[in-house]
Amino acid sequence: MKKYFTVVFSILFFITSINCFASGLSVNDVLKNLTRHANTVGEFLQEKSVIVNGKKRLLKSSGTFIISTEGVVWNTLKPVRSVSTITDGQIILTNSDGRRSVLDIPANNDFSNFSVSFSSIFKGNMENLNNNFNVSYSETSSGEWIISLLPKKENLSSFMKKIELAGVNLNGDSRLDSVTVFQQNGEDIKYTLTKQIVKEILSDEEKYFFEAK
């Protein structure tokens, strides 16, 4: 079950840019800003701290991402090529030689509830978010903000301490720049998002990531 959670963390965390009270935007306003974009593409850097023989090591990977109404894609380019795609009902994994495997998301279990919870953020469903997390917010005068999500339910808190999102509000819009997942075992993961571009239509290559073939 935890391997499913890890995949969703990797794919869905960058969906969640929330709130900026100092800028005059409400939570719902910012969620609407995000959901009005059909597709957002960009580059990511993942930094994962792992504990080996009692010492922390930092592992890095990088590539491109897609946030779409179809789902979300993590296209890892370095150090090893792979693609992870999540849609409403499936996770599609593509390895370095192009072979694909499809995992159906089980209905009515912890993973399904987790997936729906994060998908609801992208769909502007604050009720579902508040049912699963305690949300705290801070913002600087320059518009930089931090959101902390503390899990309410044991199935999440058993392996995750909190999720911390950081971004900025500019010209009435909201951008997510990084997400850090603080895990109970001390192996934290940080995702830094750069070169973000809004697109109305995906290329044929980008659309292919969503095909379960």
C-alpha positions in Angstrom: 0.0 0.0 0.0 2.8 2.5 0.9 4.3 2.1 -2.6 1.0 3.5 -4.0 1.2 6.5 -1.6 4.8 7.2 -2.7 3.8 7.2 -6.4 1.0 9.7 -5.7 3.2 11.9 -3.7 5.6 12.1 -6.6 2.8 13.0 -9.1 0.2 15.0 -7.3 2.0 17.2 -4.8 2.7 20.0 -7.3 -1.1 20.3 -8.0 -1.7 22.2 -4.7 -1.1 25.9 -4.7 -3.4 27.5 -2.1 -4.3 30.8 -0.6 -2.9 34.2 0.1 -4.8 36.4 2.5 -2.4 39.3 2.4 -2.9 39.6 -1.4 -6.6 39.7 -0.9 -7.3 36.3 -2.4 -9.2 33.6 -0.5 -8.5 29.9 -0.6 -11.3 29.4 -3.2 -10.0 32.2 -5.3 -6.5 30.6 -5.6 -7.9 27.2 -6.3 -10.0 28.7 -9.1 -6.9 30.3 -10.5 -5.2 26.9 -10.7 -8.2 25.1 -12.1 -8.8 27.6 -14.9 -5.5 26.5 -16.6 -6.1 23.5 -18.8 -2.5 22.4 -18.8 0.7 23.5 -17.0 4.1 22.2 -17.9 7.6 22.8 -16.5 10.7 21.2 -15.0 11.2 19.6 -11.6 14.1 18.8 -9.3 13.5 16.1 -6.7 15.8 15.9 -3.7 15.2 12.9 -1.4 17.1 12.4 1.9 17.6 8.7 2.6 19.1 7.2 5.8 21.9 4.7 5.2 23.7 3.2 8.2 22.4 6.0 10.3 23.6 8.7 8.0 21.5 10.9 5.7 22.3 10.9 2.0 20.7 13.2 -0.6 19.5 11.6 -3.9 18.6 13.9 -6.8 16.5 13.3 -9.9 15.1 15.7 -12.4 12.8 16.0 -15.5 9.6 17.6 -16.7 6.0 17.5 -15.4 2.5 18.0 -16.8 -0.5 19.1 -14.9 -3.6 18.5 -17.0 -7.3 18.0 -16.8 -6.4 14.4 -18.0 -4.2 13.8 -14.9 -0.6 14.5 -13.9 2.7 13.3 -15.3 6.2 13.0 -13.8 8.7 12.5 -16.7 12.0 11.7 -15.0 15.0 12.2 -17.3 17.9 11.9 -14.9 19.5 9.8 -13.5 17.3 7.1 -15.0 14.5 7.7 -17.5 11.0 6.8 -16.3 7.5 8.2 -16.5 4.7 8.1 -13.9 1.2 9.2 -14.9 -1.9 9.3 -12.7 -5.4 9.6 -14.0 -8.8 9.3 -12.2 -8.6 5.6 -12.1 -5.1 4.4 -13.0 -1.4 4.9 -12.5 0.6 4.3 -15.6 4.3 3.6 -15.1 6.8 3.6 -18.0 10.4 2.4 -17.5 13.6 3.3 -19.3 13.1 0.9 -22.2 9.5 2.1 -22.9 7.7 -0.9 -21.3 4.5 0.1 -19.5 2.5 -1.2 -16.5 -0.9 -0.1 -15.4 -2.1 -0.1 -11.8 -5.8 0.3 -11.2 -6.5 2.5 -8.2 -8.5 0.3 -5.8 -11.9 1.7 -4.8 -12.8 2.4 -1.2 -9.4 1.9 0.4 -6.8 4.1 2.0 -5.0 4.8 -1.3 -8.2 5.7 -3.1 -9.2 8.1 -0.3 -5.7 9.7 -0.4 -5.8 10.1 -4.2 -9.2 11.6 -4.1 -8.2 14.0 -1.4 -5.4 15.5 -3.5 -7.3 15.4 -6.7 -10.0 17.5 -5.0 -7.5 20.3 -4.4 -6.9 20.6 -8.1 -10.7 20.6 -8.6 -11.2 23.3 -6.0 -12.8 21.0 -3.4 -11.7 22.6 -0.1 -14.2 20.5 1.9 -12.4 17.3 1.0 -9.1 18.8 1.8 -10.2 20.0 5.2 -11.6 16.6 6.0 -8.2 15.1 5.7 -5.7 17.8 6.8 -5.3 20.7 9.2 -4.3 23.6 7.0 -2.1 26.5 8.2 -0.9 29.5 6.2 1.6 32.3 6.3 2.5 35.0 3.7 5.1 37.7 3.5 4.5 41.3 2.3 6.1 40.4 -1.0 3.5 37.7 -1.7 5.6 34.6 -0.8 3.6 32.1 1.1 3.9 28.8 2.9 1.1 26.2 3.4 1.4 23.4 5.9 -0.8 20.4 5.7 -1.0 18.2 8.8 -2.8 14.9 8.3 -5.8 14.2 10.5 -6.2 10.5 9.7 -4.0 7.7 10.9 -3.6 6.1 7.5 -1.7 9.3 6.4 0.0 10.3 9.7 1.4 6.8 10.1 4.1 7.6 7.5 3.8 11.3 7.0 4.4 14.2 9.4 3.3 17.0 7.2 3.4 18.5 3.7 4.8 22.0 3.2 4.1 24.0 0.1 5.8 27.2 -0.9 4.9 29.7 -3.6 4.2 33.2 -4.6 1.1 35.3 -5.5 1.6 37.6 -8.5 -0.9 39.8 -10.3 -3.9 38.0 -8.8 -2.6 34.6 -9.7 -0.9 31.9 -7.6 2.2 29.8 -8.4 3.5 26.8 -6.6 7.3 26.7 -6.4 8.2 23.8 -4.1 6.7 21.0 -2.1 8.4 19.2 0.8 7.1 15.9 2.3 8.2 15.3 5.8 8.0 11.6 6.5 7.9 9.8 9.8 11.1 7.8 9.1 13.1 11.0 8.5 13.5 10.4 4.7 12.1 13.7 3.5 11.4 14.6 -0.1 11.5 18.1 -1.7 10.2 19.0 -5.2 11.3 22.2 -6.8 9.3 23.4 -9.8 10.6 25.8 -12.4 10.0 27.1 -15.9 6.3 26.7 -15.6 4.2 27.4 -18.8 0.4 27.4 -19.2 -0.7 25.6 -22.4 -4.2 25.3 -23.8 -3.4 22.2 -25.9 -0.8 19.5 -25.2 1.5 18.2 -28.0 1.0 14.7 -29.3 4.1 13.5 -27.3 2.6 14.9 -24.1 -0.8 13.4 -24.8 0.9 10.0 -25.2 1.9 9.9 -21.6 -1.8 9.6 -20.7 -2.5 6.6 -22.9 -2.5 3.2 -21.1 -1.1 1.1 -23.9 
